[in-house]
Protein backbone atom coordinates (compact mmCIF):
# COMPACT_ATOMS: atom_id res chain seq x y z
CA UNK A 1 0.00 0.00 0.00
CA UNK A 2 2.85 2.37 0.79
CA UNK A 3 4.33 1.87 -2.70
CA UNK A 4 0.95 2.55 -4.34
CA UNK A 5 0.46 5.70 -2.23
CA UNK A 6 3.89 6.97 -3.34
CA UNK A 7 2.98 6.11 -6.93
CA UNK A 8 -0.13 8.31 -6.74
CA UNK A 9 1.94 11.14 -5.29
CA UNK A 10 4.61 10.85 -7.97
CA UNK A 11 2.05 10.64 -10.77
CA UNK A 12 0.60 14.02 -9.76
CA UNK A 13 3.86 15.77 -8.89
CA UNK A 14 6.69 14.75 -11.26
CA UNK A 15 7.45 16.30 -14.66
CA UNK A 16 7.78 14.80 -18.10
CA UNK A 17 11.33 15.71 -19.13
CA UNK A 18 12.05 12.55 -21.11
CA UNK A 19 14.93 11.78 -23.46
CA UNK A 20 14.67 9.58 -26.50
CA UNK A 21 16.70 6.37 -26.73
CA UNK A 22 16.60 3.33 -29.04
CA UNK A 23 14.34 0.47 -28.01
CA UNK A 24 15.29 -3.19 -28.21
CA UNK A 25 13.54 -6.49 -27.93
CA UNK A 26 14.11 -8.01 -24.47
CA UNK A 27 16.82 -10.65 -24.00
CA UNK A 28 15.51 -14.23 -23.80
CA UNK A 29 14.01 -15.08 -20.44
CA UNK A 30 13.55 -11.47 -19.31
CA UNK A 31 10.28 -10.06 -17.95
CA UNK A 32 8.29 -7.52 -19.95
CA UNK A 33 8.51 -3.87 -18.96
CA UNK A 34 10.01 -0.50 -19.74
CA UNK A 35 13.51 0.52 -18.73
CA UNK A 36 14.21 4.09 -19.91
CA UNK A 37 17.56 5.82 -19.44
CA UNK A 38 18.21 8.45 -16.80
CA UNK A 39 17.05 11.97 -17.44
CA UNK A 40 19.02 15.21 -17.58
CA UNK A 41 20.85 16.71 -14.64
CA UNK A 42 18.16 19.31 -13.85
CA UNK A 43 15.46 18.03 -11.47
CA UNK A 44 12.79 20.39 -12.81
CA UNK A 45 12.71 21.42 -16.43
CA UNK A 46 10.83 24.17 -18.24
CA UNK A 47 8.12 21.69 -19.23
CA UNK A 48 6.97 21.03 -15.64
CA UNK A 49 4.20 23.62 -15.85
CA UNK A 50 3.13 22.21 -19.18
CA UNK A 51 2.87 18.78 -17.57
CA UNK A 52 0.68 20.12 -14.79
CA UNK A 53 -1.52 22.10 -17.16
CA UNK A 54 -1.97 19.58 -19.94
CA UNK A 55 -1.18 16.08 -18.71
CA UNK A 56 -2.13 16.03 -15.07
CA UNK A 57 -5.42 14.27 -15.79
CA UNK A 58 -4.05 12.06 -18.56
CA UNK A 59 -4.35 8.36 -17.87
CA UNK A 60 -1.35 6.28 -18.93
CA UNK A 61 -0.47 2.59 -18.88
CA UNK A 62 2.52 1.40 -16.85
CA UNK A 63 3.61 -2.05 -15.73
CA UNK A 64 2.55 -2.26 -12.09
CA UNK A 65 5.29 -4.62 -10.89
CA UNK A 66 8.00 -2.53 -12.54
CA UNK A 67 6.71 0.71 -11.03
CA UNK A 68 6.26 -0.84 -7.57
CA UNK A 69 9.83 -2.18 -7.64
CA UNK A 70 11.22 1.20 -8.66
CA UNK A 71 9.26 2.92 -5.90
CA UNK A 72 10.48 0.36 -3.38
CA UNK A 73 14.09 0.99 -4.50
CA UNK A 74 13.55 4.73 -4.18
CA UNK A 75 12.03 4.34 -0.72
CA UNK A 76 14.98 2.18 0.39
CA UNK A 77 17.54 4.69 -0.92
CA UNK A 78 15.82 7.57 0.84
CA UNK A 79 15.67 5.51 4.04
CA UNK A 80 19.38 4.80 3.82
CA UNK A 81 20.11 8.49 3.24
CA UNK A 82 18.00 9.35 6.30
CA UNK A 83 19.84 6.79 8.44
CA UNK A 84 23.19 8.17 7.22
CA UNK A 85 22.16 11.68 8.22
CA UNK A 86 21.14 10.42 11.67
CA UNK A 87 24.62 8.94 12.10
CA UNK A 88 26.20 12.26 11.15
CA UNK A 89 27.08 11.24 7.58
CA UNK A 90 26.03 13.38 4.64
CA UNK A 91 24.32 10.56 2.74
CA UNK A 92 24.98 12.44 -0.51
CA UNK A 93 25.68 9.28 -2.51
CA UNK A 94 22.36 7.73 -1.49
CA UNK A 95 20.50 10.97 -2.19
CA UNK A 96 22.10 11.14 -5.64
CA UNK A 97 21.11 7.52 -6.33
CA UNK A 98 17.55 8.26 -5.18
CA UNK A 99 17.51 11.34 -7.42
CA UNK A 100 18.54 9.26 -10.44
CA UNK A 101 15.91 6.63 -9.63
CA UNK A 102 13.26 9.35 -9.38
CA UNK A 103 14.35 10.65 -12.78
CA UNK A 104 13.87 7.17 -14.24
CA UNK A 105 10.38 6.98 -12.75
CA UNK A 106 9.50 10.38 -14.19
CA UNK A 107 10.56 9.25 -17.65
CA UNK A 108 8.75 5.93 -17.30
CA UNK A 109 5.52 7.83 -16.60
CA UNK A 110 6.19 10.46 -19.29
CA UNK A 111 6.83 7.85 -22.00
CA UNK A 112 3.98 5.54 -21.01
CA UNK A 113 1.25 5.24 -23.68
CA UNK A 114 -1.98 7.05 -22.97
CA UNK A 115 -5.16 5.20 -22.10
CA UNK A 116 -7.56 6.42 -24.74
CA UNK A 117 -11.31 6.14 -24.32
CA UNK A 118 -11.14 3.80 -21.31
CA UNK A 119 -12.33 4.39 -17.76
CA UNK A 120 -13.80 7.83 -18.47
CA UNK A 121 -17.35 8.99 -17.74
CA UNK A 122 -19.77 8.43 -20.61
CA UNK A 123 -17.62 5.75 -22.26
CA UNK A 124 -19.14 2.28 -22.13
CA UNK A 125 -16.66 0.41 -24.28
CA UNK A 126 -16.04 -2.83 -22.34
CA UNK A 127 -13.13 -3.95 -24.51
CA UNK A 128 -9.84 -4.58 -22.66
CA UNK A 129 -6.80 -2.47 -23.42
CA UNK A 130 -4.03 -4.53 -25.00
CA UNK A 131 -0.72 -4.20 -23.13
CA UNK A 132 1.92 -2.10 -24.83
CA UNK A 133 4.82 -3.96 -26.44
CA UNK A 134 7.86 -4.23 -24.16
CA UNK A 135 10.50 -1.58 -24.82
CA UNK A 136 13.90 -2.10 -23.25
CA UNK A 137 16.49 0.66 -23.43
CA UNK A 138 20.20 0.67 -22.57
CA UNK A 139 21.50 2.47 -19.53
CA UNK A 140 22.01 6.19 -20.10
CA UNK A 141 25.61 7.16 -20.78
CA UNK A 142 25.69 9.57 -17.84
CA UNK A 143 24.57 6.89 -15.44
CA UNK A 144 27.10 4.44 -16.88
CA UNK A 145 29.89 6.96 -16.34
CA UNK A 146 28.82 7.34 -12.70
CA UNK A 147 29.23 3.59 -12.28
CA UNK A 148 32.61 3.68 -14.02
CA UNK A 149 33.86 6.46 -11.76
CA UNK A 150 32.76 4.51 -8.70
CA UNK A 151 34.69 1.48 -9.97
CA UNK A 152 37.77 3.57 -10.72
CA UNK A 153 37.90 4.72 -7.10
CA UNK A 154 38.28 1.10 -5.95
CA UNK A 155 41.90 -0.17 -6.05
CA UNK A 156 41.14 -3.92 -6.07
CA UNK A 157 39.34 -6.01 -8.67
CA UNK A 158 37.08 -7.63 -6.07
CA UNK A 159 35.83 -4.23 -4.90
CA UNK A 160 35.31 -3.08 -8.48
CA UNK A 161 33.24 -6.22 -9.08
CA UNK A 162 31.12 -5.50 -6.01
CA UNK A 163 30.35 -2.02 -7.35
CA UNK A 164 29.42 -3.48 -10.72
CA UNK A 165 27.14 -6.16 -9.26
CA UNK A 166 25.36 -3.58 -7.09
CA UNK A 167 24.94 -1.22 -10.04
CA UNK A 168 23.46 -3.72 -12.51
CA UNK A 169 20.01 -3.64 -10.90
CA UNK A 170 17.29 -3.27 -13.52
CA UNK A 171 19.62 -1.65 -16.07
CA UNK A 172 20.32 -2.97 -19.57
CA UNK A 173 23.53 -2.59 -21.55
CA UNK A 174 24.92 -2.57 -25.07
CA UNK A 175 28.01 -4.55 -26.07
CA UNK A 176 29.97 -1.31 -26.47
CA UNK A 177 29.09 -0.36 -22.90
CA UNK A 178 30.20 -3.78 -21.65
CA UNK A 179 33.56 -3.19 -23.35
CA UNK A 180 33.95 0.05 -21.40
CA UNK A 181 33.34 -1.84 -18.17
CA UNK A 182 35.89 -4.52 -19.10
CA UNK A 183 38.59 -1.85 -19.33
CA UNK A 184 38.27 -1.45 -15.55
CA UNK A 185 39.82 -4.88 -15.04
CA UNK A 186 43.44 -5.85 -15.70
CA UNK A 187 43.22 -9.64 -15.61
CA UNK A 188 41.24 -11.83 -17.99
CA UNK A 189 39.55 -13.86 -15.25
CA UNK A 190 38.05 -10.66 -13.82
CA UNK A 191 36.92 -9.55 -17.27
CA UNK A 192 35.26 -12.91 -17.87
CA UNK A 193 33.44 -12.61 -14.57
CA UNK A 194 32.26 -9.12 -15.54
CA UNK A 195 30.90 -10.45 -18.84
CA UNK A 196 29.11 -13.20 -16.94
CA UNK A 197 27.52 -10.60 -14.64
CA UNK A 198 26.33 -8.36 -17.49
CA UNK A 199 25.50 -10.78 -20.30
CA UNK A 200 21.93 -11.50 -19.18
CA UNK A 201 21.26 -7.72 -19.35
CA UNK A 202 22.78 -7.15 -22.81
CA UNK A 203 20.31 -6.06 -25.48
CA UNK A 204 22.30 -6.32 -28.73
CA UNK A 205 23.61 -9.86 -28.29
CA UNK A 206 24.21 -10.16 -32.03
CA UNK A 207 27.22 -7.90 -31.44
CA UNK A 208 28.69 -10.18 -28.77
CA UNK A 209 31.54 -11.16 -31.12
CA UNK A 210 33.08 -7.72 -30.47
CA UNK A 211 33.92 -8.80 -26.92
CA UNK A 212 36.58 -11.21 -28.20
CA UNK A 213 38.80 -8.16 -28.80
CA UNK A 214 39.03 -7.70 -25.03
CA UNK A 215 40.83 -11.04 -24.58
CA UNK A 216 44.23 -12.16 -25.80
CA UNK A 217 44.57 -15.87 -25.09
CA UNK A 218 42.71 -18.73 -26.74
CA UNK A 219 41.55 -20.34 -23.49
CA UNK A 220 40.03 -17.03 -22.38
CA UNK A 221 38.23 -16.68 -25.69
CA UNK A 222 36.94 -20.24 -25.35
CA UNK A 223 35.53 -19.39 -21.91
CA UNK A 224 34.01 -16.22 -23.33
CA UNK A 225 32.31 -18.28 -26.03
CA UNK A 226 30.83 -20.52 -23.36
CA UNK A 227 29.45 -17.49 -21.48
CA UNK A 228 27.97 -15.94 -24.62
CA UNK A 229 26.24 -19.19 -25.56
CA UNK A 230 24.12 -19.16 -22.40
N, C-alpha and C positions, 0 to 999 in steps of 0.2 A: 504494500500500500504506500509506503514511503516513497518508493521509486516512482510510482504512478503519480503521486502528488507533485513530486519534483518535475515530472514530465509535463504536467499541466502548467506549472509555473514557467518552465523554460519555453513552452510553446507560445505563451503570451508575452514573453519578455525579450527573447533573443532576436537578433537581426538576421537578415538573409544576405550576408556578404560572401557569396560562394565563388569559388574558382572553378574553371573547367579543367578536366583531366580526362585522358582516354580511359574507356571502359573495356574490361576484358571478361571473357567467360571464366567462371570459377574453376580452380584446380579440381581434379577428380577427388571426390570424397569430402568436399567442403560444403558447409551449410549455405543456404541462400541468404542474401542480405546486401546491404550497401555499405561500402567502406570508402568514403571520400577522403581526400587529402586534407591536411591542415589548412586553415585559412591564413589571411595576412596577419601582420604583426599588430595591427590596430584592433582593439577590442570592439570599438563601435565605429562603424563607417558612416558615410554620408547618407546611405540608403536606409538607416534605421527608421527614420521618420516615415519613409515611404512604406516600409514593412508594416508599421503600426497603422498607417492610414489605409493601405490597400489590401493587405494580406492577413490582417489580424483574425478575420472571421473565415479565412479560407481553410477548408478541410483538406488534409493531405493524407496519403497512405504511407505508413512507415512499418517496418518489421518490428513487432512488439518486443520479441526476445532480444533483438540487437539493441534497441533503444534502452530497455531495462538494464542490460549489461553495461552499456556506456554510462548510464546514470549511476549505477552501483559503483563503477570504477571512479567516477567523479566524486561521489560521496566519500569513498574510501580515501582518495587523495586529499580532499579537504579535511577529513578527520585527522589524517596524519600530519597535515600542516598545522592544525589546531594543537595537536599533542606536542609538536615540536616547539610551538610558541610558548606552551605552558612550561616546557623544560628550559626555556630561555634561548632556544635556537631560533633562527630566523624563519626556517621552513620555506625559504624562497624556491628551492628546487621543486618541492611538492606543489607549491602554489603555481609555479610555471607549468608543471605537468597537468595540473587541474585546468589551467587556462587553455592549454592546447586541446585537452579533451573536450572542454566546453565549445571551443571553436569547431571541432569535428561534429559535435551534436548540432550546432547551429547550421552547418552546411548540410548535414543529413536532412534536417527539416526543410531547409530552403530548396534542396534539390528533389525532394519527394514529390511524386506526381499528385496532382490535385484530384480530389474525389468530386466528380462532376455528376450532378443530378441525383445524388444518393443522400438519404438521411436529412433532407430539407423539407420544411413544411410545404404541403401542396403537391409533393411528388410521391406517387404511389407505385413507382416502378419496383417490383419485388426482386428483380434480377440481381444476382450477386456480382460484386465487382471482382474481375479477374486480378490476381496478384501481379504486380509489375515484374518484368524480367529482372533477374539478379544482375547487378552492375558492380563489379569489383574494380577498385582503382588502386594503383600503387601508392606507397607512402609518399607524402610530399617531400620535395628535396630539402626544404628547410628543416623539417622534422628529422629526416635522415642525417643531416649534418649535425644536429644536436646530439644524436646517438653516437655519431663518429667522434665528436669532441669528448663526450663522456668516456668513450673507450680509450681515446688517446691519453687521457689523464691517468689511466691505470698502467702501472709499469709491467705487470705480469699477465701472461696469456690467460691464466685461469680467471683473473679478475675481469679482463676484457670480455671473456666468454660469459661471465655472469651478467655483465651489463647488457650484452647482446640478447641473452635469453630473456631477461626482464623486459627488454624493449620490444620484443617481437609482438607480443600481445595479439591484437586483432588486425595488425598491419599486414599489407601485402607488398611484394617487392618485384622488381624487374631484374633480369640477369645482370644488367649493367650495374645496378645498385648492389647486388650481391658481390660483384667484383670489387667494388669500393670497400666493402666490409672486409673482404679477404686480405686487402692490403694492410690491415691492422695487425695481421699475424705473420710472424717470421717463419715458423716451421710448418711443414706440410700437414702434419697430423692435426694441428690446430685449425688450419684452413679447411681440412676435410670435415672436421667436427662442425665448423661454422656453416658449411654447405648443408650438412645434415640437419642443422637447426632450422635453416631458412627454406629448404627446398619445398616443403609442404605449403609454403606461403608464396611461392613464385608463380606469377601469372603467365609469363611468356616462356613456357618450358621448351618450346621449339628452339629457343636460342641457347639452350643449356650447353651446347657444344662449345660455346665461347669460354666456358669456365676451365676447359682443359689448358688454356693459355696461362692459368695461374699455378700450374704444377709442372715440375721439370722431369721427374722420374716416372718410369713406366709403371711401377707398382702403385704409385700414388694415383696415376691416371686410371688404372684398373679399379682402384677403390672408388674413385670418383664416378666411374661408369656404373658401379654397383649402386651407389647412392642415387644417381639420376634415374635409374631404372625402377625405383620404387614407385 
